[in-house]
Amino acid sequence: MSAPLTLPWLVADIGGTNARFGLVNEPGGRPEAIAVLPGADYSGLPGAVAAYLDEHGGGVRPGAACLAVAGPVKGDRYKLTNAGWSGSVLDLGLPEVELLNDFEALALSLPYLEGDDLVSLGGPPPGDGVKAVLGPGTGLGVAGLVPTPTGWMPVPGEGGHVAVPVVDEREVEVVRVLRADGVPHVVAEHLLSGPGLSRLHRALSLVHGVEAPRLKAADIVTRTGDPLCVEAIEVFCGLLGSFAANVALTLGARGGVYIGGGVLPRIVDMVEKSDFRARFSATPTLDGYLTAIATTLIVAPQPALVGAALWLTQRSRHRALNV
């Protein structure tokens, strides 16, 4: 039999803007000593890990770690899609390191989120079948979660880089404007992300021929009295509904579609009143398929850290059982 992973464990959610860290002190435990470090303050992942352990972790040396990064991973190698960090987790000098895509870790948390962690965006309660999670933040992440005889298995992907799912003439015009502005191939992430919301706001101003300041997503979501900002959010939510439907159909996610990321929890009321659910359910060729699937917004703090902790718990138990 193999020995279980040595405690404590380091867990991390490394995004394009912030690096989130926590420590797990027992199998099945929730992350503690959580801290959020701005990625721009560090030249790379090793520096951020060292700073967290020194400044927030009491100088402990973790026996194992699970790092969830916003980008594709292969073996011990990582490369952030929307930031400059890349390298090997072997450079961290930790005894054992598991490397996941950030939405892979977020997917692992789904069966354990409940109550105030979630806000329903329509449909029945989530089921036990295949689940999907997607979310606009610095980029647009996508992953699946599949039930197996030995537990849940995450399925990472790069679905944010598929073509943007335009439906109506206004959205077609937005894409046309972006192409004319130097974006020849408009993918979903170009519009369905924090930077994408800014890009969408700018494109709508050009479509309507009106002058508008260049605003960041954080500014757009607070300007509820600005018609162009409100329209940008409405178009954003509609596009996201169509995108979520595409993900649900592709994965057969009858266990529910969950929306994560850092953008929508700031505007829950606007999302609930938007066309998100109507666009999600619109499947003329498969009547009733999507209406029977739950759509749920994740508002829990740091859920990817929970997923990373659960991954280490699962790995440790499997090792102890020599599975």
N, C-alpha and C positions, 0 to 999 in steps of 0.2 A: 504494500500500500504506500502511496505517496503522502508526504506531509502536507497539511493544509498551508495556505499562505500565511506568512508571519505578519502579525499585527504590530502597529497600526497600518492602515492603508491610506495612501494618498489618492484622491479622486480629483479630476479637473475637467472643465468644459472650456476649451480654448477656441474663442470666436475671433472674428476679424477685427473686433474693436476691443473686447475685454477678455481677460483670462480669469476664470472663476475656479477657486480651489476649496477643498474641504478635506477633513480627516475622518476616517471610519475606525472606531475602536473595538467593534465586535461584529462577527458575521451577522448579516441581516440588519445591522444598525444603520441609522440615517447619518449623513455627513454632518460633522460638527466643525467649529472654528472656521466657518465659511468666510472667505474674503474675495473681493473682486478687484483685480489689478488691471489698470489700463495697459493694453498691449503696447501702445506707443512709448511707454516708459522703459521698455526693455528691448535689447537688440535681438533676443531670441528666447525660445522656450526654456533652455537651461537657466538663464538669468532670472526669469519669472518664477520658476520652481524654487530656486535657491532663496529668492526674496520672500516668497510665501512661507517657506519652512522656517526661515530665520525670524521673520517679523510677526507671523501669525500662528505658526505651528509650534512655538516653544522650542525650536531647534531640534525636534525629533527627527529620527532617521526612519522613514517608512520601510516596512518589510516588503511591500508590494505597492503597485500603483496601477490605476486605470485612467488613461488620458483620452478624452473625447475631443477630437479636433475638427474644425470646420473646413473640411477638404477631404479629398480621397486619401486613403491609407493603403500601404502595401507592405506587409511584413513589419519591420521596425521603422519604416520610412513614412514621413508625413510632409505635406506641403499645404499650407493654408491657401484657400482659393482667393480670399479677399484681403490678404496681408502678406508680408514678406517672410514670415517664418517658415523654415523648412529644415529638414535634417533627419537624424535618427534618434529614437528614444534611448538607444544605448549610450548616447552622450550624456545622459542625465546622471549616470553613476548610481542608479537605484538597483537593488537586487533583482527584482522582477517587475516588468512593465507590460501591461496590456494596452493596445492601441486600438481605438474605435473611431469611426466617423461620429461627429457630434449628434447627428440625428439618429444614428444607430443607438447611441446611449439614451437619447430621448425616447425612442421607441420602447426600449426596455422598461422605462418607467410607467408606461401606459396602464398596465393592469393594476398598478398600485396607487394610482391617483384617484381621489374620491372627494365628495363633499365640496368644500370651498376651493379645492384645487381646480375645479372645472366649471365652465359655464356652457349650458346647452345652446347650440345655434340651430336647433331643429331636428326633427326626426325622433324615432323611438330611443330608449336607453341603449347605450353601446352593448354589443353582444360579445360572445366568446370566440368568434371566428377571426379570420385574418383582419388585422388592423393596419391603418396607415396613419402616418403623421407627416405634416409639412408645416413650414413656417417661414414667414418673411422677417428677416433681421438684417444684418449687414449683407447677407446673401439670401438665397431661397433654398432651404434644405428639404429633403424628402427621404423617407425610409418606410419600410414595412415591418410588421411583427407577425410571425407565423406560429400558431400553436403546434407543438410536437409532443410525442409521448413522454419526453423528458423535460418539458418546460417550453418557454417561449424562445424563439430564435429570431433575432433581428436581421433585417435584410437592408443593407445600405444601398444608396443609389445617388445619382447626380441629376435627378429629375428637374431641378431648377433651371437646367440648361436646354430643356426642350423648347420648341417654338412657342411664342406667347399665344394663348387661346383667345384671339379676338372673335367677337360675335357680331356686334352691331357696327353701323357706319361711323359712329364717333370713335370707336376703338380702332377701326381701320385707318381713320385719319391720323390718330395718334401715332400709329406705326409708320405711316407714310412720312410724317414730320420727323420722326426719329431717324428713318433711313436717309432722308434729305440732310439731316444734321450729322451724318457720319457714322451711323450704326447700321451697317448693311444687313446684318442678320439679327433681328430682335428676338431674344429669348425671354422666357418667362421672368427670369431674375432681373432683367433690365427694368421691369416695371413693378414686379411683386417682391419688393424688398424696401428697406429704409431708403437707400439711395434711389431706388426705383420710384418711390412715391414722389421724391423731389423731381425726378426726371419726368414723371407723368404730369405733375403740376406745371412744369415748364412747357411740355408739349401741348397741353390744353390751352395755355395762354397763346401759343402760336396758332393753334387750330382756330381759336376765336378771334385772333388778331387784336389781342389786348395786351397792354403793358403790365408786367407783373414782376416783382422782385424774385430773385432766385432764393428759394427757401429750403431749409433742411426739413426732414420728416418730423422732427421734434417740434418745429414751428408750425408746420401745416396742421398737425393734429390738435393744436391749441386754438387755431383761428376759426372757431365755429361760426363767427359772424361774417367770414369772408366767403362769398359765393364760389370763387374759383377753388379755394381750399376744400370746401365742402364737396364740390363736384369731383375733385381729384380723389377724395376718399371714397365717394360713391362708385366711381369707375374702378378704383382699386379693389373694392370689395366684390364688385361684379366679376371682374377678371379672376379674382381669387376663387370665387365660387365655381367658375368653369374649370379652372385649373385643378381644384380639389376633386371635381367630378371625374376628370381625366385620370387622376391618380387612383381614385376608388375603382373605376372601371378596369384599369390596367392590372391592379393587384387583386381585384375581387374582394375588396375590403368590407365585407358584410359585418365585420365586428366593430366597425366605426371608423370615421375619419376624424383625426384630432389636429387642431391648429395650434402650433407653438410659435416661437419667435418673439422678438421684443417689440413689434409694432402694434399688434391688435389689442393686447391687454390695456393699452392706453386709451382706447376708444371703444370699449365694450358696447356702450349704448348705441353708437353709430353703426357698429357691425350688426347688432341685433335688428336694427331698423332698415338695413340695407337690402340689396337684391342678392346677397350672398347665397342664402338658402334656395331662393327661386332659381338662380342660375345653376346651383349645384344639382337640383332635382330635374332639370330640363333635359330629358333623354327620350326624344320621340321614337327612337328605334327600340328602346327597351323600357316600355311603359311599366312604371312602378318599381324598377330595380333600385334607383337611387333614393326614392322617397322612403324606402324601408331601411336606409342606412343613416345612423346617427352622425351628426356633425357637432363637434364639441371643441370649445376653446380652452386651452390650458392657461390658467392664470397662477398656477403654483410657482413659488420662487425656486429657482435653480433645479428644475426637474431632471436635467441631464446628469447632474451630480448624483441624484438618486439612482438613475439607471446605471451609471458607472459603478456605484457601490453594489448594486444588485448583481452586476456582471462578475465582480470579484467574489461575492458570496457564492455564486453558482460555481465559479471555477474552483474555489477553495474546497467546496463540498465534493465536487467531482474528483478532485485529486485525492481527497481523504478516502473516497470509496474506490479509488483506482479505476475510475470510469474513463 
